[in-house]
Amino acid sequence: MASKKSRKVHVTFGDSKRIMSYEKGTKVQELRSLFLSVFSDVLEDDISPANVKFQVLDKTFGDYVDLGNDQHLEENAQIKAITVGTKEKQVSYLAITLGEKLDLIRDECCVNVIQI
């Protein structure tokens, strides 16, 4: 039985750039767990494979485009990894942000009232 050939992909996540090796024929969906392992030192502890999204550099357009789960990567592709927060995290972030903005608005209103 012939072994599958190993391939490499250049991955950017935030300020971190690393080379990941994977087996030829691996689908994008299967790279999620590998990504979590390779970038574990710069990721939050509660990121799951379902929260990882990849984009590949489209040289024709000079921009990154989303990769579907069933797609295969070309050898030496340049991809960008993005982590997507859970709904609970997003709601929590929005609540904190909204709370901060409301405090700022309240403070500005008070300043304007005092200045009048």
C-alpha positions as CSV (number, residue, x, y, z in Angstrom):
1,M,0.0,0.0,0.0
2,A,1.5,3.4,-1.0
3,S,1.8,6.0,1.7
4,K,0.3,9.4,1.1
5,K,2.7,12.2,0.3
6,S,3.2,14.9,2.9
7,R,2.4,18.5,1.9
8,K,3.0,21.9,3.5
9,V,0.8,25.0,3.9
10,H,1.9,28.4,5.2
11,V,-0.6,29.5,7.9
12,T,-1.0,33.0,9.3
13,F,-3.0,33.5,12.5
14,G,-2.8,37.1,13.8
15,D,0.9,37.9,14.1
16,S,1.9,34.3,14.1
17,K,3.1,32.5,10.9
18,R,3.8,28.8,10.8
19,I,4.3,26.0,8.3
20,M,1.9,23.0,8.8
21,S,2.5,19.6,7.2
22,Y,-0.5,17.5,6.2
23,E,-1.2,14.4,4.1
24,K,-2.1,14.8,0.4
25,G,-5.9,14.4,0.1
26,T,-6.6,16.1,3.5
27,K,-9.7,18.2,3.4
28,V,-9.9,21.7,4.9
29,Q,-12.2,20.5,7.7
30,E,-9.5,18.0,8.8
31,L,-6.9,20.8,9.1
32,R,-8.8,22.4,12.0
33,S,-7.6,20.0,14.7
34,L,-4.0,20.2,13.3
35,F,-4.2,24.0,13.5
36,L,-5.4,23.9,17.1
37,S,-2.4,21.8,18.0
38,V,0.2,23.8,16.0
39,F,-1.0,27.2,17.3
40,S,-2.0,26.0,20.8
41,D,0.5,28.5,22.4
42,V,-1.3,31.5,21.0
43,L,-4.9,30.3,21.1
44,E,-7.5,30.7,23.9
45,D,-8.1,27.4,25.7
46,D,-11.8,27.1,24.8
47,I,-11.5,27.3,21.0
48,S,-12.9,24.2,19.3
49,P,-12.4,23.0,15.7
50,A,-15.8,24.2,14.8
51,N,-14.7,27.8,15.6
52,V,-11.8,27.7,13.1
53,K,-12.3,29.1,9.6
54,F,-9.7,29.2,6.9
55,Q,-9.2,31.6,3.9
56,V,-6.7,31.0,1.1
57,L,-4.8,33.7,-0.9
58,D,-6.3,34.0,-4.3
59,K,-3.4,35.2,-6.4
60,T,-5.7,36.3,-9.2
61,F,-7.5,38.8,-7.0
62,G,-4.7,39.4,-4.5
63,D,-7.0,38.8,-1.6
64,Y,-8.0,36.0,0.8
65,V,-11.2,34.0,0.1
66,D,-13.1,31.5,2.3
67,L,-12.3,27.8,2.0
68,G,-15.1,25.3,2.1
69,N,-14.8,22.3,4.4
70,D,-14.6,19.8,1.6
71,Q,-12.0,21.7,-0.4
72,H,-8.4,20.4,-0.8
73,L,-5.4,22.7,-0.6
74,E,-2.6,23.1,-3.1
75,E,0.9,22.4,-2.1
76,N,2.5,25.5,-0.4
77,A,-0.7,27.4,-0.3
78,Q,-0.9,30.5,1.8
79,I,-3.9,30.4,4.2
80,K,-5.2,32.6,7.0
81,A,-6.8,31.1,10.0
82,I,-9.6,32.9,11.8
83,T,-11.3,31.9,15.0
84,V,-14.9,32.6,15.3
85,G,-16.3,33.1,18.8
86,T,-19.2,31.2,20.2
87,K,-22.6,33.0,20.4
88,E,-22.2,33.2,24.2
89,K,-18.9,35.0,23.8
90,Q,-20.3,37.3,21.2
91,V,-23.3,38.2,23.3
92,S,-21.0,38.7,26.3
93,Y,-18.7,41.0,24.3
94,L,-21.6,42.9,22.9
95,A,-23.1,43.4,26.4
96,I,-19.7,44.6,27.7
97,T,-19.2,46.9,24.7
98,L,-22.8,48.3,25.0
99,G,-22.4,48.8,28.7
100,E,-19.2,50.8,28.2
101,K,-20.9,52.9,25.5
102,L,-23.9,53.6,27.7
103,D,-21.5,54.6,30.5
104,L,-19.7,57.0,28.1
105,I,-23.0,58.5,26.9
106,R,-24.2,58.9,30.4
107,D,-20.9,60.6,31.4
108,E,-21.1,62.9,28.3
109,C,-24.7,63.8,29.1
110,C,-23.8,64.7,32.7
111,V,-20.9,66.8,31.5
112,N,-23.1,68.7,29.0
113,V,-25.7,69.3,31.7
114,I,-23.1,70.6,34.1
115,Q,-21.7,72.9,31.4
116,I,-25.0,74.5,30.7
